[in-house]
Amino acid sequence: MTGPLTVRRVDYGDARDVQALVELLDAYACDPAGGGKPLDPHVRAGLPQALHARSDAFSVIAWMQEVPDAPPCPVGLVNCFEGFSTFACRPLVNVHDLAVLPRWRGRGVAAQMLELVEVIARERGACKLTLEVLAGNAPALRAYARAGFAGYALDPAMGQAQFLQKIL
């Protein structure tokens, strides 16, 4: 790394923060792990306001000081949403998107962002963090395991939980 890495919560009302959020999410969407297609223009335009309107949403961005005396550049993003665990009768926080620009992968950026996500989740009284990851994304699986994430099963005889979707 060329300078200090700063990880902080996104201010959805700050133009620089939301521009960085949209650019990082678009870079992730273009990556094979994110689907390989850029965000639709209506998503790019409407996402900051939509996130700002949701009390259950929060995001963090990692900023790297690449050039002395220049503004830091955004290098990583996590978008999170609060859910609810009926079994614990407490909130949970789902890590919905976690992206690090390719040049910055393998440098601990994701770990530092997840540390702040955990702090915020604890402040919200959350009982756990959840996330989904593609089975073929070995670097992400290793990073998540190092951060304390593991497969989920209520009863080992029933097997691990699987993530499913139905497009509407």
Residue pairs with C-beta under 8 A, 6 or more apart in sequence:
1 64
1 104
1 107
2 64
2 65
2 66
2 67
3 64
3 65
3 66
3 68
3 72
4 64
4 65
5 62
5 63
5 64
5 75
5 109
5 112
6 62
6 63
6 64
6 65
6 72
7 60
7 61
7 62
7 63
7 76
7 112
7 113
7 115
7 116
8 60
8 61
8 63
8 116
9 58
9 59
9 60
9 116
9 120
10 17
10 18
10 20
10 21
10 58
10 59
10 60
10 61
11 17
12 18
12 48
12 51
12 52
12 59
13 52
17 61
18 48
20 61
20 63
20 74
20 77
21 47
21 48
21 51
21 59
21 61
21 74
21 77
21 79
22 39
22 44
22 47
22 48
23 74
24 61
24 74
24 75
24 76
24 77
24 99
24 101
25 39
25 47
25 77
25 79
25 97
25 99
26 38
26 39
26 44
27 99
27 101
28 34
28 77
28 97
28 99
29 35
29 37
29 38
29 39
30 36
30 37
30 38
31 99
31 102
33 134
33 137
33 140
34 99
39 47
51 57
51 59
51 79
54 81
56 81
56 82
56 83
57 79
57 80
57 81
57 82
58 80
58 120
59 77
59 78
59 79
59 80
60 77
60 78
60 80
60 113
60 116
60 117
60 120
61 74
61 76
61 77
61 113
62 74
62 75
62 76
62 77
62 100
62 104
62 109
62 112
62 113
63 72
63 73
63 74
63 75
64 72
64 73
64 75
64 104
65 72
65 73
66 72
66 73
75 100
75 101
75 103
75 104
75 109
76 98
76 99
76 100
76 101
76 104
76 109
76 110
76 113
77 97
77 98
77 99
77 113
78 95
78 97
78 98
78 99
78 113
78 114
78 117
79 95
79 96
79 97
80 93
80 94
80 95
80 96
80 117
80 120
80 121
81 93
81 94
81 96
82 91
82 92
82 93
82 94
82 124
82 126
83 91
83 92
83 93
83 94
83 130
84 90
84 91
84 92
85 91
85 92
85 127
85 128
88 127
88 128
90 125
90 126
90 127
91 124
91 125
91 126
91 127
92 121
92 126
92 127
92 128
92 129
92 130
93 117
93 120
93 121
93 124
93 126
93 128
93 129
93 130
94 129
94 130
94 131
95 114
95 117
95 129
95 130
95 131
96 131
98 110
98 113
98 114
98 131
98 140
100 109
100 110
105 139
106 139
110 140
110 143
110 147
111 143
111 146
111 147
114 129
114 147
117 129
118 129
121 129
129 149
130 152
131 144
131 149
132 163
133 140
133 141
133 144
134 140
135 141
151 160
151 161
152 160
152 161
153 159
153 160
153 161
